[in-house]
C-alpha cells in the first residue's frame, strides 16, 4: 500500500482548535513543519498534529474555569484531556496528545477511512465533512448549518471552547468577520481579536498522482498548497470547500 505525505503549518495564533481544524481541513495533514501524516490508498489516515497558544490566548484559556476540565498541571492546553474528549468522535480509531509545555501539545490522530471522520447520520450526505474518491479526488466542506453539529461530535471540549470565544462555527450565529472580531474585542480585549484576525493555516498536500485541479489553493505536480485564514473557519460567512483532483 502506497502512502502519501502531507504537511500543514500553523502560523500566528495556534490554539488546539488550530490542530482540530488541521484535521478538519484535510485529515491527512500535520500541523507544523516538524510533523507529518499519511493517507493510504484505502482512505486510512494517520495524522500528526502540533499546536501552540499565543500569549494572550493562553491567558484567556486559563481564565475559562473548568472549560477544559480538571487541569491540575496548570496547562493552558491539556493534551491528554483533549485526546480523551475526542476518542468517541465518529471515525476516530485512536488519538493521543501530550504536552510539550503548558501552551503546546503534540500527538496523533488515526482514522480508518477519511469519509467516516465526523460522518453523522443526522446530516444529509451532501453535508458530510469529507468526500474521498479513491485515486482521484479529495474534498472537504464545512458550512454554518453543519458546523455546530460536527464540532459537537468531534469533542465537547472543542465545542465549549469555541462557544466561549463566541465563534459562529460553534454557536451557529450569522456574523460577518468584522462583526465577530468586534464582538471578541468588546467582550475580551483587542489583543485577542488581533491574534484571531492574524491567524493563518498554510498547507501543502502531496497526492498519489499528478494534480489536474485544486479549488481554494494552488498546485504544482503532486503538491497542492493552501493558505487559509483561521477567521474564515471560525465565522463561515461563506461555506468552505477545498478540493484536489489528480490523475
C-alpha positions, 0 to 999 in steps of 0.5 A: 500500500502506497502512502502519501505525505502531507504537511500543514503549518500553523502560523500566528495564533495556534490554539488546539482548535488550530490542530482540530481544524488541521484535521478538519481541513484535510485529515491527512495533514500535520500541523507544523513543519516538524510533523507529518501524516499519511493517507493510504490508498484505502482512505486510512489516515494517520495524522500528526498534529502540533499546536501552540497558544499565543500569549494572550490566548493562553491567558484567556484559556486559563481564565475559562474555569473548568472549560477544559476540565480538571487541569491540575498541571496548570496547562493552558492546553491539556493534551491528554484531556483533549485526546480523551474528549475526542476518542468517541468522535465518529471515525476516530480509531485512536488519538493521543496528545501530550504536552510539550509545555503548558501552551503546546501539545503534540500527538496523533490522530488515526482514522480508518477511512477519511469519509467516516471522520465526523460522518453523522447520520443526522446530516444529509450526505451532501453535508458530510465533512469529507468526500474521498474518491479513491485515486482521484479526488479529495474534498472537504466542506464545512458550512454554518448549518453543519458546523455546530453539529460536527464540532459537537461530535468531534469533542465537547471540549472543542465545542465549549471552547469555541462557544466561549470565544463566541465563534459562529462555527460553534454557536451557529450565529450569522456574523460577518468577520468584522462583526465577530472580531468586534464582538471578541474585542468588546467582550475580551480585549483587542489583543485577542481579536488581533491574534484571531484576525492574524491567524493563518493555516498554510498547507501543502498536500502531496497526492498519489498522482499528478494534480489536474485541479485544486479549488481554494489553493494552488498546485504544482505536480503532486503538491497542492498548497493552501493558505487559509485564514483561521477567521474564515473557519471560525465565522463561515460567512461563506461555506468552505470547500477545498478540493484536489483532483489528480490523475 
